[in-house]
Amino acid sequence: MEQQQQQQSNQRSAVALLLLFGGLFLLFFGLVVSAATALQSGQPNADGPAVGVVEITGVIEDATPVMEALRDFADDDEIKGILMRVDSPGGAVGPSQEIYTEVVRTRARKKVVASLAGTAASGGYYAICGADRIVANPGTLTGSIGVITEIAQLDQVLGLLRVNTETFKSGELKDTGSPLRPLAPADRALLQGVVDNIYEQFRTTVLQERKLTPEALALIRDGRVLTGQQAKELGLVDELGNLHDAVAQLVTLAKLEGSPRLVHRKKKTDELIRELIDQGVGSLTQAMDRHLRPRMELRLPEGF
């Protein structure tokens, strides 16, 4: 009897929490729609030449938003130049290369200046090294010209847990990098070859864009991170300064007159709502999960 009452009490608590979270979600959704409508209806100041601002923040995983922003600004006759604001430690190779390619296409139509904030390293630097000019703070962390991949090997842990795995593959190297078995010499040779090939692509791009001598690039061949000041001495950065200094550089390059106004790409209403809802639903789901389903679990490293 006591157990049944406890179960009923738990059910009532769960329903109350669901109603609470549901109400909060509806409130959040209403605020999102209102905010999106307000953002979309706002008009920029009409004074001065327009400069498009494209931001690269956080780990680079999806190049699509940045590429779309660059293309939109390139097609917009009102936009007289493009400022790229970067605060990223790098990320996936493909998306970084996609952004770089779009930057090169864009600079053929309009001047592009990159402003490096706190960090613009590895893929964060690769993505914008094709800009007409690069401005960094003296203490910006940049450089890190290199490629890295890491593989956690869990076969010994699984052995302790008495968990056996079997793999069926079409070729010897199909499961290269699997954490479920030790790396064989052929696996190591393959992975190192991939890393070396991507690094050579990175190195060649930097050599071409920054007009560095091989001797200068050899100084950073070990993948070390650099300060903005060190990067300028090596030729990876053109000028030292902050965001406003980068804007001044763009004004000079694009031969603009008057005080420029910075314009951010407007996201479509449905795009903005979807993005904010995804974030809100994720937070809501995690909160509900913590309250309604207490459990113990083994969490493997992210990416597995």
SVG drawing of the C-alpha trace seen along z (x, -y; Angstrom):
<svg xmlns="http://www.w3.org/2000/svg" viewBox="-2 -61 67 73">
<polyline fill="none" stroke="black" stroke-width="0.4" points="0.0,0.0 2.8,-2.4 4.6,-1.5 1.5,-2.3 1.1,-5.6 4.7,-6.5 4.2,-5.5 1.2,-7.8 3.1,-10.6 5.9,-10.2 3.5,-10.2 1.8,-13.4 5.3,-15.0 6.2,-13.9 3.0,-15.3 3.5,-18.6 7.0,-18.9 5.8,-18.1 3.2,-20.8 5.8,-23.3 8.3,-22.5 5.5,-22.6 4.4,-26.1 8.0,-27.3 8.5,-25.9 5.4,-27.7 6.6,-30.9 10.1,-30.5 8.6,-29.8 6.5,-33.0 9.6,-35.0 11.6,-33.5 8.9,-34.4 8.7,-38.0 12.5,-38.4 12.8,-37.0 10.1,-39.3 11.8,-42.3 15.2,-41.4 13.9,-40.9 12.0,-44.2 14.9,-46.3 16.5,-48.5 20.2,-49.5 21.3,-53.1 21.2,-54.6 24.2,-56.8 27.7,-55.9 28.9,-53.1 27.7,-49.6 30.3,-47.0 29.2,-43.4 30.3,-41.6 30.8,-37.8 31.6,-36.0 33.4,-32.8 33.1,-31.7 33.7,-28.5 34.7,-25.2 34.3,-25.1 32.0,-22.2 29.5,-23.6 30.7,-26.1 27.2,-26.8 26.2,-29.9 29.6,-31.6 29.5,-30.8 25.9,-32.0 26.8,-35.2 29.8,-35.8 27.8,-35.1 24.9,-37.3 27.2,-40.3 29.1,-39.7 25.8,-39.9 24.5,-42.9 25.4,-46.2 24.9,-48.1 27.7,-46.3 31.0,-48.0 33.4,-45.7 33.4,-42.7 34.9,-42.3 35.4,-38.8 35.5,-38.6 37.2,-35.4 37.3,-33.8 37.9,-30.1 40.4,-27.5 39.9,-25.6 37.8,-22.6 37.1,-20.2 39.3,-20.3 36.6,-20.3 34.5,-23.2 37.7,-25.3 38.7,-24.7 35.1,-25.5 35.2,-28.9 38.7,-29.6 37.5,-28.9 34.5,-31.2 36.8,-33.9 39.0,-33.7 35.9,-33.9 34.5,-36.9 37.7,-38.9 37.6,-38.9 34.5,-41.0 34.9,-43.0 37.7,-43.7 37.9,-41.4 39.6,-42.1 39.9,-39.6 39.9,-40.8 41.3,-38.1 39.9,-38.3 41.0,-36.1 41.8,-33.0 42.2,-32.3 44.3,-29.2 44.7,-26.1 41.4,-25.9 40.4,-29.3 43.4,-30.7 43.1,-28.5 39.6,-29.7 40.6,-33.4 44.2,-33.3 42.9,-34.3 41.6,-37.7 43.1,-40.8 44.4,-41.9 44.6,-40.3 44.6,-42.3 45.3,-40.7 45.7,-41.8 49.2,-41.4 47.9,-38.8 45.7,-36.9 46.4,-33.2 46.9,-32.2 49.1,-30.1 49.0,-26.4 49.7,-25.5 49.2,-21.8 46.8,-18.8 45.9,-16.5 43.7,-13.4 43.5,-11.4 42.1,-7.9 41.2,-6.5 41.8,-2.7 39.2,-1.0 40.0,2.6 41.8,3.2 38.9,1.5 36.4,3.8 38.6,6.8 38.4,5.9 34.6,5.7 34.6,9.0 33.0,7.5 33.9,9.1 33.4,7.5 33.5,8.9 34.0,6.8 33.1,7.8 34.8,5.7 35.2,5.6 38.9,4.7 41.9,4.8 41.9,1.1 38.1,0.4 38.0,0.2 41.2,-1.8 40.9,-4.0 38.4,-1.8 38.8,-2.2 37.8,1.5 41.2,2.9 44.9,1.9 46.3,0.0 48.3,2.2 51.4,0.9 49.3,0.5 46.8,-1.5 49.4,-3.9 51.0,-4.3 47.6,-5.1 46.5,-7.6 49.9,-9.4 49.8,-9.6 46.3,-11.2 47.5,-13.7 50.7,-14.5 48.7,-15.0 46.2,-17.5 49.1,-19.3 50.8,-19.7 47.5,-21.2 47.5,-23.6 51.1,-24.5 50.8,-25.1 47.8,-27.4 49.5,-29.5 52.6,-29.8 50.6,-30.9 48.4,-33.4 50.9,-34.9 53.8,-34.9 56.0,-33.3 59.4,-31.8 59.8,-28.1 62.3,-29.1 59.8,-31.3 57.2,-28.5 59.8,-26.0 59.9,-28.0 56.3,-27.0 56.4,-23.5 56.0,-21.9 52.4,-23.3 53.1,-25.7 50.7,-28.4 51.8,-32.0 50.8,-35.3 49.5,-38.0 52.8,-39.8 54.9,-36.7 52.6,-36.0 53.1,-39.5 56.9,-39.1 56.6,-35.9 54.2,-37.4 51.1,-35.5 49.4,-38.8 49.6,-42.2 48.8,-44.6 48.3,-44.6 45.1,-46.2 41.6,-45.6 38.3,-45.5 38.2,-49.2 41.6,-49.1 40.5,-46.3 37.5,-48.5 39.9,-51.3 42.0,-49.0 38.9,-48.0 37.9,-51.6 41.4,-52.3 41.5,-49.2 37.9,-49.7 38.4,-53.5 35.3,-54.2 34.2,-57.7 32.5,-58.6 32.0,-56.6 31.1,-53.0 28.2,-51.2 28.6,-47.5 25.8,-45.3 25.2,-41.7 23.5,-39.3 19.8,-38.9 18.8,-35.4 15.5,-34.3 12.7,-34.2 12.2,-30.5 16.0,-29.9 16.4,-32.0 13.3,-30.4 14.6,-26.9 18.0,-27.7 16.7,-29.1 14.1,-26.4 16.7,-23.7 18.8,-25.3 15.8,-25.7 14.5,-22.2 17.9,-20.8 18.1,-22.6 14.5,-21.6 15.1,-18.0 18.2,-17.9 16.4,-19.5 13.5,-17.1 15.9,-14.1 17.7,-15.1 14.5,-15.5 12.4,-12.6 14.9,-9.9 17.6,-9.8 20.2,-7.1 23.8,-6.0 25.6,-5.7 29.0,-5.4 29.8,-8.4 32.4,-7.7 34.5,-10.6 32.6,-12.9 32.8,-11.7 32.3,-8.0"/>
</svg>
